[in-house]
Amino acid sequence: MAKAVRSSRRIRKSGKTKVVLALFIILVLAMTWLSGYLMLHSYVIDTRVKRARKIATRVLAQTSLSDQDRDRYAMAIARNCVGKGLSPAVVAAIVVVESGGNSLAVAPSGDLGLMQVNVRIHSKVFNFEEKNLLNPEQNIAVGTSILRGMIARHGTEKAIAAYNGLLPEKRDYTSRVQAVLGKAGFDPQSEQVEWKLSWGEVISDWIGALTSRWSRGEEG
């Protein structure tokens, strides 16, 4: 009887050990998969930021910015546009129209910086005590968030006009932005404020990430 009890205990203990081992293996596999996914996703984001940066640089070439400042602003535009699903061409064109690329621009109406953000109008949404709107990166971060909000409130067709205020005396604003896009070689009519990648671009980005990861593995 005692032997049977001991045998039963050993079986139960062995069963628990197998369950724990199986769970451990599953956890290791899940962590490995997650790590691999995050690495590939990081590569995909980097690829899209580089693409957006080239587009923004192309539009900002219409300003008198130095190469260093143009690259800096283009990178800030790219990062925000990729993260918020905005067209880097449109955002860069807004920068050209609003400030001509002057990060220290201050309008009589109180609009500040590259994207001419108005503190009074947007103070209910943003805590401007913690932001320096004359800093290019912070200004673009706020400006692109405002533009994203305009899309949600007014739709893609009116978002650009809404960014500057839907007033009769400002009705030419969208046309001015489109003119900048046209000078940069973009089709003003087809360039949407939202940046939606085609399935081909999405697949290409992930294939590129996998290829890069595979190449690095072979080199290692």
C-alpha angles and dihedrals in degrees: 000000000000090000091053091051092049090047091051091050092050090051092050091046091048090049092052091048091053092049092050091047092049091050090048092052091048090050092050091048092048092050091047091050092047092049091050092047093050090049092051092044090052089053091049092051091048090051092052093046090053090050092048091047092057091050093049092046090053091056096041089056085086090071129076092243121141116250090253095053093042091054091046094051092042090055092050090049091047096051094048094044094050091048095046101035096245130144109257089206093057094044091049089048090052089052090052093049097042102044110355086239094302105142091191095053114138119185125206087245090061098257111150140205136342097334094031097238114195111222095197094053098044102034091105090063102035132043099228093182086077096043134073106209091191088065106093097219095047093044093051091046091054095040094052090048089053090049090049088052091051089056090054093048103037107017129243096291095058100029096096093048091044091055088066095037127274095255127140092237090055098050092115093061096095090048090054091051090048090050090057090049090051092052089052091055099258125128102249093204097051099038105100126200090235117070108222117175119219119240088251091057092046093050091044091052093052093043088051090051092050092047092050092048091048092049092051090049092054092047090051 
